[in-house]
Amino acid sequence: MRFYIQTFGCQMNENDSRLIAGLLRSAGHQPAEGLADADLVVVNTCCVRENAENRALGFLGSLKHWKEELPGRIIAVMGCMAQKSGTAELLQKSYRHIGIVIGTFAGAKLPRYVEEYAASGERIIDTEERYGEEELKRCEVLAPTIESGYRAQVNINYGCNNFCSYCIVPYVRGRERSRSVSEIVDEVNALTANGVREIQLLGQNVNSYGRELENGIDFAYLLQQVSKVEGLERIRYMTSHPRDFDQRLAETIARLPKVCRHFHLPLQSGCDRLLTQMNRGYQTAQYRLLLQQIRRLFPQATITTDLIVGFPGETEKDFQETLDFVCECRFDAAYTFLYSRRPGTPAADMPEQVSDAVKKERLQRLMAIQDPISLALNEQLVGRTLSVMVEGISKQNNSMMSGRTDGNKIVIFPLQKSARPGDLLDIEIRTAHTWNLYGEPV
């Protein structure tokens, strides 16, 4: 069959889609040029935020006509939204054109389910949680079969044990489980043999990698082993939990030049009372010490964060504490989100839910604080020469190219005819903006 994959959500979902594509190819199916040419559409869903869930449901609704045009077509829904309690029942009742619904534990079974549904026409639903060896391996070994260019993502662990009060991930991704070091290194070796030069290691909390493995294996040890892969230029990772970023990890990164000096440490709030309500496991004093430790070891590091605006019960005083802490921390960038009420999480039932109007007003005030900080830190880079990995032609101007620094800052520079994605160029920074830098090749 010709398949088309539509992905909603984060890097984890994007990588899952890449792996599912590899699995389908290995079963003899081929990618379609677009939805209109497909016999099978796989919708990989997210439910971390309401907007992503609504977009996925809207897309699924639009597929009814696509299915009616050719009744032999197959629609499969997978991912976090499919695993969420009550979703399978909703899809079964209100989206009768959908043939297959599989949760986050059943991705490896998709080709078999496609074959069964094509033969019988009977709807298949599998949202069972599995924690056995088959589930852990899933289809990661197929990743090298996909042409991935110069950059690729590799899952190192799945699930989450943190249970932050606003987050639905532990309920749809399950408990933490780590892949073996050998499996991960083998996958990275295969990818670099295919031309990959930058790897992003993925996990809901990469810092907790290896807790259930033997022999004291942890994320620091994994970084050391991945760094040994020949041909690999850069290693990134997403996401770190501030509570679990320890001294050993920081000192290990300092000894590994391939590991990028970009530290994404989701703060979520600068108010200690709300951090407790969020069940984050740290207070601002601990977070402050972590930043001091990182900046002592990596004076030129890029530090970014996530912030939630309008968490239930957030008062004006609480929000002002966040603004003050953001001013103190001076992040290179902050990814800001309006609190999204997720049924089934503790925060969804908390009193004093903040109105949308207040959330939006506070978000604007937060951005008005953070944007000048981002600009000021970028301006400090003017005159410096930075190593930039080429991404390709700039989306805004085809006479320019774009790339990223070790610190994940976007750099725009004049077109270099000999440069290819994945090449490293020395770029002198000439001007700075809030979200990117402009420079000239040295």
N, C-alpha and C positions, 0 to 999 in steps of 0.2 A: 504494500500500500504506500501511497504518498502521504507523508505526515507533515503537519504544521503545528508548532508549539507556541502558545501564547503565554507569556510569563508575567505575573504580577508579584511585586514584593522586592525583597532584599537580595544581597549577593548570594546568600545560601540558596534561594530559589533559582537564581540565574544559573548557578553551578549545577543544581539538581536537574535543570532543563538540559544542560549540556550533556550530563551523564545519561539522561533518559534518551536523548537523541542518539548517543552511542549505542545504547541498549537496543533501540529500534533498528538501527542500521545493522547491528550484528544479527538481528532476526530476519534480515532480508528486506526491510522497508527502506524507502528512500525519501529524503526531504523534498517537500514541494516548494515551488517558487513563491507561493503565497496561499492564502486561505482558499481562494477560488479554485485552485488546482489540487487541493488536498482531498484525500479519501478519509483521513483520520486527523482530527484536531485534538490536541492535548492541551488542556487549560491548567497551568500550574498556578495555584492560588496562594494568597496571603491573607491573614486575618489579624495581623498585629495592630493595624489601624483601620478604623471604620471606612476610610476613603478607599483603601485598597480592596476591601471586601465588597464594597458597593460597585466599584469598577468591574470586578470579576463577575459579580452577579449580572450587571448590565450586559457584559460581553456574552455571558452564557445565554441570556435572553435573546440576544440578537442572532444566535446560532440556530434558532428554531427554523427560520426561513432557509438557512443554508442546508439544514437536514431535510427539509421538505422538498427542496429541489431535486435531491438524489437520496432517496430513503436508505440506500445502502451505505451511506456515509456513517462514520462512527465518531461520537464525541466522548472523550474521557476527561474527567476532572480529577485532579490530584493536588497534593500539598496541604498546607496548614488549614485552610478553610474547610477542605474536605474532611480533615481529621477532627475538626471542632465539633463538640457535642451538639447534636440537633441538626447539623447541616445536611447530612445524608438523608434524613427524613424530609427536610425542606426540598431538596433536589428531587427526591423520589415523588413528592406530591405535586410540586409546582413547575418542575422542569422535566417533563416526561420525555423530551427528545434526547436527554442525556443517557448514554448507555452504560458507562463505566464510572464508578466513583471509588477512588482508592486514597487512603490516608498516607501519612508521611512514613509509614513502616512498610508499605507494599509496593514501592517503586519498581523493584526488581521483577515483580510479577506482571508488569504491564503487558509485555509481548504475549504472554500466555493468555491473559484476559482478553486481549484484542482478538486473538484466534478463536477463543471460546465464544465471544459475543458475535463475531462474524458468522459463526456456524449456527448458533441457536437463536440469536436475537433477543435473548433473555438478559435483563439488566443485571449487572454485577456490582456488588458493593462490598468493599473490604477496608474497614477502618480498624482492624484489630491491631493492638500493640504487640510488638514482637521484640524481644531482646536477645535472640539467639545469634549464633554465628552467621547464619544466612542473612539476617537483617543487617548485621554490622558491615559485611562486605558489600552488600547491595550491588551496585554496578560500577564502583569506582575504578575497577581494573580496566574498564573499557574507555576511560578518559583519553588515553593516548591515541585512540582510533579517530578522534576528532581533530580536524585541523584548527589549531587554536592561535596561530600567529605567534607574536613575541611575548604575550602575557597570558597567564592561565591561573585558575583558582583550584585549590586542592583542599577538600574537607579533611580536618584532622580529628574532630569530635562532633558528636551530635547531642541534641537535647540540652537541658538546663536544669540545675538543682537549686537555683537561687530564689525562685518564687517572689520576685519583686511584685508588690501588690497591684501594680497597674498592668502587668505583662501576662499575656496569654501563652507565650512560647512554651513553658513547661507542660502545659496541658495539651498542646498539639504536637510538640516535638519529642515529648517524653523525657526520661531521666538521662543524665549524662552518660555517654559511653564513648571511649576513645578507640580510634584505629591504631593498629600496631605501628611502631616506628618503621619497620621494614616495609610495610605496605605503602606508607606515605613516601618514603625515600625512593622506592621502586617507581612510584607514579611520577615523582619529580624527575627522576632520571629519564624516564620515557618521554616526558614532555620536553625536556631540554634537548634530547636527541632529535626531536621534531622542530627545534628552532626556538623554543620558549626561552626567554632571558629573564623574565620577572615572574615570580610566583607569589600569589597571595594565599596565605594559609587561613582557612575559614573555620570558625566555630562560634557558637553562641557565647562562649567564654573560653577563649584560647588559653588563658592563664591557668585554668583548672585541668588542662590536658594531662592525662596520665594518672589521675588520682586512683583509678581502679586497676591500673596496670602494676605489674610486679617490678622489683629491682629498683625502686626509687625513680622511675622514669617520670620526667616532668616536661613542661614546655621549654625550659631552658636547654635541657638535654636534646629535645627534638630540634631546636634551632641550630644547635651545634652540628647535628648529623646532616640536616638539609644544607647547611652552609658548605659541606664538603663536596656537594654535587658539582662536577666540572661543567663549565659553560653557563652556569647560572650567575647572573650579575646582581640581581636584587631580590630580597625577600621582604614581603609585607605581611601583615596579619590583621585580622578583624574578627572579633572585637575583644578588647581587654576589659576586664572588670577591675576597677581601682582597688577593691578590697584585696585582690589576689595578686597584685603586681608587687613582687617582693624584691629584696636587695639582690638575691642570687640572679634573678632574671635580668635586672638592670645591669649588673656587672658582666653577665654573659653577653648581652647585646653589645656592650662596650668593647668586647674582644672580637666581635664578629663584624667585619666591615661590610659584608653583604646584606646585613639586616638594616633596613632603612631607619633613619633617625626621625621617624614620624610616630608620635605617640598619641593615639586616639583613646582618650580616657573619659567615658561618659560620666559626667557629674550628675546630671538630671535636676539637681536643685542646690542652691547655695544656702538653704535654710536647714539647720540641723533637725528641727521638729518635723519638717516634711521628709527629710531623708529617713528618719525613723519610721514615719508612716508609710513610706515607699518600700521599707524593708531592704534598704540598700547595703546595710552591713558596715557602713563607715560614717564618719562625721566630717565636717569641713576641716577640722584640725588635722585629721589623718590625710585627707586629700591634699592639704597644703604641704605637709611634709613630703608626700610623694612627688609633688611638682618640684620642690626644692632639691630632692635627691636626683631627679632626672636632669634638671638644669645644671646641677653641679657636675654630673658625668658627661652631659651633652649640651654645652653652652649654646650651640647653634640649632638645637632640636626644634622641630615643628610640633606644637602641642595643640590638638583639637579636642572638641568635646561635644556631647549631646545635652540638651536642656529641654525639660518639659515645662510648659507654661499652663497654669490653670489646673494643677492637681487638686482633687477635692479638698476643700477646707483652706486653700491657699488665701491668706489675707494680704492686704496691702503691705503690712509689715513684713510678712514672709517673703513677698515678692521683692521688696526693697533689699532684703538681705541677699537675695540672689543677685540683684544688680550690683550691689557692693562687692560681692565675692567675685563676680565676673571682672569687675574693674581691677581687683587685686590680682587675679590669676593671669590676666592678659593672654587669652588664648589666641592662636593664629586664626582660628575659625571656630564658630559654634553652629552646630546643626540644631535648629530650634523647632520644636513641635508643640502644637496645641494638644493638651491631654485628650486622649480618645478613650471614651468609656467602652470597655470590653466586657460584655456579660460573662459571668463565670469567674471573674477576678475579684479579689477582696475590695479593690478600690471602686469597683462599679456600684457597690452597695454602701459606700461611705456617705455620710450626710454632707451637706453644704457643697453640693456640686456647683462649680463655678460656671456662670453663664458664658455663652459663646461670645457675646459682645465684650465682656471683661477680658476673656482670653485673648481675643484679637487685639484689643487695645494694649494689653501688657506685652504681647509679642512685638508690636511695633516699638514700644519703649526699649525692650531688650535689644532689638536689632539696632536701634539708635545708639546704644551703648557699645555694642560689639563691633559694628562696622568700622568706626574710626580706629579701634584698636587693631583690627585686621589690616587696615590701610597703613597705619603707623609702623607695624612690624614688617610689612612688605617694603615700605620705603627704606628701612634699614638695610635692605639687600641691594639697593641701587649702588652700582660701582663694583659689586662683587662678581666673580666668575663662578658659575655653578655648573655642575655636571647634570645634563638634562637627557633623559631617555625620550627619543622621538616617538610620538604617537601617530603622526601623519599630517595631512593637510588640515589647516584650521577650518572649522565649520563656518566661521564668520567671514573668512577672506581666503580665497584659493591662491593668493600670492604669498600667503604666510603658512608657517607650520606651527604645530603645538607639541609640547612634551611636558614631562613632569620631572621635578627635582627629586632628590632623595627624600626630601621632606614633604613630598606630594603636592608641591605648589605648581600650578599651571604656568608655563612659560610660552609666550608667543614670539616667533622670530621669523625673519625672511626665509622664503623658500630656498632649500638647498637641494639641488637636483640629484646629488649623489646620496643623500640621506634616506634611510629606510626605517620603517618602524622597528624599534628595538635598538637602534644605534644610540650610542652615547656621544653627545656633543658638549663641548665647553661653550657656555653662553654667558657673555657679559651683560648683566642686567642694567638697562638704561632708564626705564620708567616703571613705576609701580601703580597698581590699582587695587581696589579692595579684594577682588577675587582672582587676579592674575598679575603676571609680570610680563614686561616686554624687554627683549634683548637682542643682541647681535652675536653671531658666532665669532669666536676668537680665532 
